[in-house]
Amino acid sequence: MGEGEVPSYDDAMAERVRNKLKRAHSPHGNKDEPHSKEAKSSSKLDELKREARKLRKELTRKETAKEDIKISNDAPPESDALREYREEKAKYLSRGELKKLGLTKESRMLDKLSIFKEKLKQARKSVDDEEDPGNHEPSEDATNWLSHRLTFEDEKLAVAKDPNVKDIDTYDIYDPRNPLNKRRREKKSKKK
């Protein structure tokens, strides 16, 4: 590496691990049992591994943060599609704020219903005011359908059929698979 170069992540980590291993293996006058030396060295290795993982995570976080900053600085001016997207997003987020304000679903629906009723009344008034018996051309107004009234012709009461009364139009229901019908057939065949 040159004087002005920044060490890479792998080089920096390798150098740190080398330094720690040198310190771990240098004699400090410890004259313990050989098993305790192995235990100490394995625990130091574990500790070094943990620290290496920790440093790796830290560096990756810093790198992603730098990339995010670069992306935000390099952002081109907003296009029409992006601006429309953000407006739509803000619109739907504001709907979520209504819920936070404490407006219940029921009260919002009742408000919408009252607004709709007012539209109906206004449409009927405008049709009653402008009504010409000979002029029934469809208008291109979006609220034209609001002015129509639903009317029914007077219908005579339909006669209900009584299932117990036998008529000419009544049919017998006969299912050959029915056990009762099977028994009747057997009785009839035995009588013959």
C-alpha positions in Angstrom: 0.0 0.0 0.0 1.1 3.5 -0.8 1.3 6.4 1.6 -2.0 8.0 0.5 -4.0 4.8 0.1 -6.7 3.9 2.5 -6.4 0.3 3.8 -9.2 -2.0 2.7 -11.5 -3.7 5.2 -9.8 -7.1 4.8 -6.3 -5.6 5.2 -7.3 -3.7 8.3 -9.0 -6.8 9.9 -6.1 -9.0 9.1 -3.6 -6.5 10.7 -5.8 -6.3 13.9 -6.0 -10.0 14.2 -2.2 -10.4 13.7 -1.5 -7.8 16.4 -3.9 -9.5 18.9 -2.5 -12.9 18.2 1.1 -11.6 18.8 0.0 -10.2 22.2 -1.8 -13.4 23.0 1.2 -15.7 22.3 3.9 -13.5 23.8 5.3 -14.9 27.1 4.3 -12.8 30.2 5.9 -15.1 32.7 2.7 -17.2 33.1 3.8 -20.6 34.4 0.5 -22.3 34.5 -0.5 -25.8 33.5 -0.4 -26.6 29.8 -4.2 -27.2 29.9 -4.9 -23.7 31.2 -2.7 -22.2 28.4 -4.8 -24.0 25.8 -8.0 -22.9 27.5 -6.7 -19.3 27.6 -5.6 -19.3 24.0 -9.0 -20.8 22.9 -10.9 -18.3 24.9 -8.7 -15.5 23.4 -9.4 -16.9 19.9 -13.1 -16.9 20.6 -12.9 -13.4 21.9 -10.9 -12.3 18.8 -13.5 -14.0 16.5 -16.3 -12.2 18.2 -14.5 -8.9 17.9 -13.8 -9.5 14.2 -17.5 -10.2 13.6 -18.4 -7.1 15.5 -16.0 -5.0 13.5 -17.2 -6.5 10.2 -20.8 -5.6 11.1 -19.7 -2.1 12.1 -17.9 -1.5 8.8 -20.8 -2.8 6.7 -23.1 -0.4 8.5 -20.8 2.5 7.8 -20.5 1.5 4.1 -24.2 1.2 3.6 -24.7 4.6 5.3 -22.1 6.1 2.9 -23.9 4.5 -0.1 -27.2 5.9 1.1 -25.7 9.4 1.4 -24.3 9.1 -2.1 -27.6 8.0 -3.5 -29.5 10.8 -1.9 -26.9 13.4 -3.1 -27.0 12.0 -6.7 -30.8 12.0 -7.0 -31.9 13.6 -10.3 -34.7 16.2 -10.3 -38.1 14.7 -9.8 -40.0 13.5 -12.9 -43.7 13.9 -13.3 -44.3 10.2 -12.5 -42.3 10.4 -9.3 -44.1 13.6 -8.2 -47.5 11.9 -8.9 -46.4 8.9 -6.9 -45.4 11.0 -3.9 -48.7 12.9 -4.1 -50.7 9.7 -4.1 -48.6 8.4 -1.2 -49.2 11.5 0.8 -53.0 11.3 0.1 -53.2 7.7 1.4 -51.0 8.6 4.4 -53.4 11.4 5.3 -56.2 8.8 5.4 -54.3 7.0 8.1 -54.0 10.3 10.0 -57.8 10.5 10.1 -57.9 7.3 12.1 -55.4 8.8 14.5 -57.6 11.8 15.0 -60.3 9.6 16.5 -62.8 9.7 13.7 -64.5 6.3 13.8 -65.5 4.4 10.7 -69.1 4.8 11.5 -69.1 8.5 11.8 -67.1 8.9 8.5 -69.7 6.7 6.8 -72.6 8.7 8.2 -70.9 11.9 6.9 -70.5 10.4 3.5 -74.1 9.3 3.5 -75.4 12.7 4.4 -73.3 14.2 1.6 -74.8 11.7 -0.8 -78.3 12.5 0.3 -77.6 16.2 -0.3 -76.4 15.4 -3.8 -79.6 13.4 -4.5 -81.8 16.3 -3.3 -79.9 18.8 -5.5 -80.2 16.5 -8.5 -83.9 16.1 -8.0 -84.5 19.8 -7.5 -82.6 20.6 -10.7 -84.6 18.0 -12.7 -87.9 19.3 -11.3 -87.0 22.9 -12.2 -85.8 22.0 -15.7 -88.4 19.4 -16.5 -89.8 19.5 -20.0 -92.3 16.7 -20.7 -91.1 16.4 -24.3 -87.4 16.7 -23.7 -85.8 13.5 -22.5 -82.4 13.7 -24.0 -79.6 12.0 -22.0 -77.3 14.6 -20.7 -73.6 14.1 -20.3 -73.7 15.2 -16.7 -72.1 12.6 -14.3 -74.9 13.0 -11.8 -77.7 12.4 -14.3 -78.5 9.0 -12.8 -79.1 10.6 -9.5 -82.2 12.3 -10.8 -84.0 9.1 -11.8 -86.8 7.9 -9.5 -87.4 4.3 -8.9 -91.1 3.4 -9.5 -92.9 0.1 -9.5 -96.1 -0.8 -11.3 -98.9 -2.0 -9.1 -98.8 -5.8 -9.3 -101.7 -8.0 -8.4 -101.0 -10.3 -5.6 -99.6 -13.6 -6.8 -101.6 -16.6 -5.6 -99.4 -18.8 -3.5 -99.7 -22.6 -4.0 -100.6 -24.8 -1.2 -98.4 -28.0 -1.2 -101.2 -30.0 0.4 -103.8 -29.3 -2.3 -103.6 -31.6 -5.4 -103.9 -29.7 -8.6 -103.5 -30.6 -12.2 -100.1 -28.8 -12.2 -98.9 -30.9 -9.3 -96.4 -33.7 -10.0 -95.5 -36.7 -7.9 -92.0 -36.9 -6.9 -90.8 -40.4 -7.3 -87.2 -41.4 -6.6 -86.4 -45.0 -7.2 -83.4 -44.9 -4.8 -85.6 -44.0 -1.9 -86.0 -46.9 0.6 -89.7 -46.3 1.0 -90.3 -46.5 -2.7 -88.2 -49.7 -2.9 -90.4 -51.3 -0.2 -93.6 -50.2 -2.0 -92.3 -51.8 -5.2 -91.4 -55.0 -3.4 -94.9 -55.1 -1.8 -96.6 -54.5 -5.2 -94.5 -57.2 -6.8 -95.3 -59.8 -4.1 -99.0 -59.1 -4.4 -99.0 -59.9 -8.1 
